Amino acid sequence: MTGSNTNRIHAYSRLQRSPQYQKSHKKSHSWQSVVYRGGDILFATWVGLICAVPPCYMQTEFQTPVEAAELKMAQAIVPISPRAVNPLTLDLADDLLESDRSNLLQAIDNSIQYIRTPNAAKRYPVAGISQDLMERSLVRFRRLVQVSRTAKDLQQAVNREFNLYQSVGRDGTGLVQFTGYYEAVYKASRTRTDEFKYPLYRLPADFGEWSSPHPTRAMLEGSKKLAGLEIAWLSDRFQAFLVHVQGSARFELPDGKLLTVGYAGKTDQPYRSVGAELVRDGKMRLEEVTLQTLIEYFQKNPQDLNTYLNRNPSFVFFRETNGKPAQGSLGWPVSAERSIATDKKIFPSGGIALIQTEIPFENPQTGKLELRKVQRFVLDQDTGGAIRGAGRVDIFMGTGDRSKQRAGLIKGDGQLYYLVLK
């Protein structure tokens, strides 16, 4: 989930001109939203569509963390303006409630358990929202989810009892970039064979003593430094790389057993997007870059794997999770289509959120995935190395190939709101 990127290539400072900013601050300051990882702003906008837990090492960074003083000054969420359209009054209600109420309740329960921990106490207050108020908000929201007969009933009840806060977005106008992440399922082996020869590694026992900067990917892969730390072997090198991007995976072993791994740590080397590098070299066009096209490219051009994978010096280590579901950064499971990842430095951890964006659904007539506008309640339960600033949200889409396909198509703008009891 952690990681840093150091190559600044574009900046803009428009928050100070926004209505939210002018209302909240008498003095004029600048707030720069910086895009990292090489390439131009177009690369940052479209390249890097591969995510899971911890999400989005290959994702866009529309904003990076600003200095603490600036962050305090430029509050990431603000009470919704009286002149703004209240999303809870729209006809667009939660599209999943009647089919996955139990999943939403479980996600709420995970947030309630988290909000009662000492770790949660360290992250609050946020934007004037206390830990106690967020706990009471979660408990009340859970009750409303239980007793509301329809999605519309729930929306009306929430509108009566909760205040709305809106993310200021990536430029102060409330515009938020949404992407999706997932948990992969691959075939693997615990031992090296002629078929399975690309390893994933456990975190070295002496990792905390490594001097900075850490070795690069090219220096670590297959090195004696990691010998004996192999946790699993995969049959495809790019699949192994994707697990580094995703941060967790489920593996089907030759004996029929299941092996699950999760994120344990990463080097302090910056992440560089493989998709951005391919576009930069003229191998692909910007609008062509999706997870599937990247997979197809390396299947057809395996000779390029070494070149492009090693351009990303970052390296991730793993731990066995003993069959547990994918976990978010809060230490609790994430729920498909009900958990989101945001920048936990500025947003309320475990909080109740409302999102408006486009998500792909399967057309029953054609079998193809088509984007559809949705408005739904989610819980803020995860973060990611590239999920920085007020303008980025990553939606956990679930486990397996279909979740992967759907996650790879989410790359549009929308709005993010938080709900707090009146």
N, C-alpha and C positions, 0 to 999 in steps of 0.2 A: 504494500500500500504506500510505502514511502518512496522517495526518489527525488532527485533534483535535476534540473535542466539549466544549462548555463549560457546558451547561445541566443542572445536577444536579437530579434530581427525586425520587430515591428512594435510600435507603442502608440497608444492614443489616450487622450485624457478628456473624456466628455462628461464624466459623472457630475463634475461641478456645475455643468450647465443644465442638469436635469431638474424638474420640479421637485422631486423628492429631496434632492440635495439642497436646493435653495431654501426649502421649507425648514429643513433640519439644522442648517448651519448659517450663521450670520457672516462668517468670514469666508473668503474664497480660498480654496486650496486646490491642488491638482492631485488627481488619482490616476495613475497610469495603469492601463491594462496591457500586459506584456505577453507576447506570444513567443514561445521558446521552441527549440528543437530543430532549428535549421529550416531553410526554404523560405518562401514568402507567405503572406497572410492567407493565400488560397490553399497552400498545403495545410496550414493549420486548421482551415475551415473544413476540409473534406477528407484528409488522409488520416488513417488510423481508426479503423472501425471495429477493432477486435477487442473484446472485453470479457472478463468474468471476475472471479473473486481472488485476490483483490482487483478491482476493475481498472481497466483502461490505462495500462502502461503505454498503449499504442493510441491513446486518445488525444484529441485536441486540447490545448490549454488556451482558452480565451483570456483567462486571467491567471496570474500567479499571485501568491500571497504578497501583499504589500507590507510595508513596515508596520510594526505594531501601532505606532501612533497614528498612521494613516488609516489603518484598519478600524481603530476605535472611532476615528473621525468620520470615516465613510461607512456608516452602518449598513450591513448587508441586507437586512430586512427592515421594513418600515410599515407602520399601520397603513392599510389600504386607504387611499384618498377618498374623501366623500364624493368627489366628482367621477371617480373611476367606476366602471361596471363591476358590480359584485358578482363573481362567478357562481355563487350559491343561489342566485336568483335566476339563473339561466335554465332553459329547458334541458340542457345537456347534463344528465345525471350520471352517477357512477355506473359504468357499463358492465362491471363484473360482479356487483354485489349479490345478485340473486343466484349466481352460479358458483361463487366461491366465498360465501360469507364466512365459512369456517377458516379458510385460509387467511382472511383479513383479521379475524379474531385472534388467530395464532400469532400473526405479526404484531398485533397490539399487545398481546401477552408478553412477547419477547421484549418489546420496548418498556413495558411496565416493570419487568424484572430488572432490566438494565437501569432504569431511572432511579431505582432504589439502592444502587450500589455506590460505594465511595468514589469509583471512577467517574460516575455521572456528576457527583458533587463538584469535582474538579473542573468540569466543563460549563457549569452554570454559575451565575446568570448569563443569558445571551439576549442581547437587545432588550434588557429589562425584564426578561422572562426568567423567573426563578425555577429551581429544581422542583420545589413543592407545587408551584402552579402547573408545571408541565406534567407532574404525576397526577394531579387532580384532573387535568385535561384529558389525559389518557384513560383514566378510570371512567370518567363520564362518557367519553367518546365510545368506549367499549360497550357501555350499557345502551347507548343509542343504537349502535350497530346490532345489538341483540334484539331490541324490541321494535325497531322500524320494520314495517311490513314490506316496503318498497324502497328503491333507491331514491325516489323523489321524496318520500317521507323522511328518510335520513337526511337528505340535503336540507330540507326545510327545518328540521330540528336543529341541525348544526348551525344554520343561519341564525336561529333564535338565541342560541346559547353560547356561541363562540365568536371571538373577534378574529379578523383576518389580518395577517401580515404578509406583505409581498416582497419577494426578492427584488432588489434593485436591478438585477440582471447584469449583463456584461458591459453595458455602457450607461447605466443609470436610467434606462427607459423601461426596465422590467423584462427585457428580452433574454431568454435563457436557451442555451443550446442543449438538446437532449440527445443521448446516445443509449445503446443497450449493451448489456453484458450477460454472460451465461456461464454455466459450468459444463465442461466438456466430458464426454465419455469416449475413451479410447481403449484399444487392445494393448496390453503390455505384459512384461515378464519381470519377475523379481531377479532373474539372473540373465546374463548376456548370452545370446544365441546367435546363430547366423541370421535369423530374422529380426530379432530385437537387439539393436546395437547402439541406440542413442539414449544416453542416461539422463536422469534427473538426480539431483544430489540433496542429501541432508545438509543442514547447517553445520559447518565445522565447529567442534567444541571450542576452538581457540579464536572463533570469528571476532569476538570482542577485542582481541589483541592485535588484529590486523592493522597495519599502518595505512594511513590515508595518503594519496588515493589508493583504493583497492585495485587489484588486478582486473584487467578487462576481460570480456567474454572470450576473446581470442586466446588470452593467456590461461584461462581457467579450464575451458572445455578440453576434456581428455588429459588433463595434466596430472602429474603425480601428487600435486597438492591436494587433490580431491579423491585420490584412489581409496577405495574402500567405503566411501560415503554414498555410493549409488543406492537410491531408494526404489527405482524402477527403470526399466529399459523399454524404449518404444521402437517401433519399426520404421518410423518416418521422422527425419530430422526436423522438418518444419512443424510437425505436430508437437515435438518436444519443445520447440521454440514457442509455440502458441500457449503451451502450459505455463511457460515463463510469463507470457503476456497476461494470461487469465489468472494465474496465481493459485488455482485449485483444479482438481480433475478427479474423475472416477475411472478406474481402470479395470477392464475385464481380463483376468489372468487365464493362462492356458488350462488350469485345473478347474475353471469355472467359478473360482472365488472372486470376490470384489476387493480391490485395493483403492482406498481413497487417500488423497494427499491434499494438504493445504499449505498456504504461504507461511514460511518460517522466518524469512529475512531476505535482504538483498544488499548488493554492494553499493558503494556510494558513487558509482559511475552513472552518468546521465543516460536517460533513455533516448534513442533515436528511432524514428519511425521507418520501418522497412518500406512501407507504401510511399512515403515521402521521398525516400532515396530512389526508388524505381521511377517515380515521376520525374525527379530531378535529372536522371540519366536518360530520359526519353524512352524508357522501356514500356511505360504505360501512360495513358492520359489521365489527368486528374479525375474526370468524371467517371472513369472506369473502375476506380479503386474501391473494392469491397472485400470482405473476408474471402468470399468464394473466388473472386478473380485473382487474389494473391495466392490462394492454394493452387489454382489451376496454373498460374504462371510458373511456380516452382516445380510442379509436376512435369511441365514441359521443358523446363530449363534448370535441371538439378545442378548443373555446373555453376550456376549463379548463387547457390545457397551460401557457400563459404564467404563469398564477397559481401553479400548484403546482410546476412545475419551478424557477421562480425563488425559491421558498421554500427551496430547497437552494442556499446560496451557494457551495458547493464547486465547483471546476472542475478537470478533469483534462486533461493534455496527453499526446500520443502520439508514437511513433517507428515507422518502418518496421522490420519484423523479417525481411524477405526470405524469407518462407515457413517460417521456423522454427516448431516447435511451441510451444505456450503455455509460458512460463517462469514459475517461481516466484521468490520473493524471494531464494533462494539463488543465482540466476543459472543454474540448470539446468532442463531441461524437467520439467514435471509430468506424471504418468501417470494416465490415467483410472481412477478408483476405487482407486488405489494411493497417491495423494499427498493429504496433508492440510495445512491451514493452521492454525497455532496462534500464540500469542503467543511470539515468539522471544526476548523478554526473560527468559522464565522456563522455557521448555522446550528440550530438546536439539535444536539445528538439525541436520537430516539424519538424526535418530535413527530407530530401528526402533520402531514402535508397534503396539499391538493395540487395536482398537476393538470395542465392542459397542454396536449401535444398530439402528434400523430404516431400511431402504433400499427404495425402490419398485422392483418388478419387474413386467414385463408378464405378465398372466394369458393363457396361450395360448388359452384357450377364449373369453374375452370381449374380449381386446385391451386391457383396462383396466389401469392401473397400480395395484398393491396393495402395501402396506407389508409387509415381511418382516424378522424379526429376523436379524441377521447378526453373525458374529464373524470378523474378518479382519485380516491383517497389512498395515500401510501404512507409508509413509515420511513423516516430518515435513519437508516441503520448501517450505512457503509461509507467508505471513502475510497480514494484511489490516487495513485501517484500523479496522475494528470488531471484529477478533478480538483481544480483550484479556482477560487474566486466565486463571485455571486452569479456568474453566467454559465455554470456547468452543472448538469444533472445526468446521472447514469442510472438506467432502470434495469434491475435484475430480472431477466426473462425466463430463468429456469435452467433445467438440465437437459442435455442431449442435442441431437442434430437439429430438430425443428426450432428449439430455442436459439440455437446458434444462427440459423437462417433468419429468424425474426429479429434477433439482436443486431445483426449486421445491416439491417435496412433502416434502423432508427438513426436519423441524423438531421432532424429538423428543429426548428425553433418552437418555443412555447412559453408558458408562464408557470411560476412556482409560488405557492402560497403556504403559509403555516397557520395552524388553528390553535387558538388559546382561549380557554374559558373566560367569559366576561366577568 
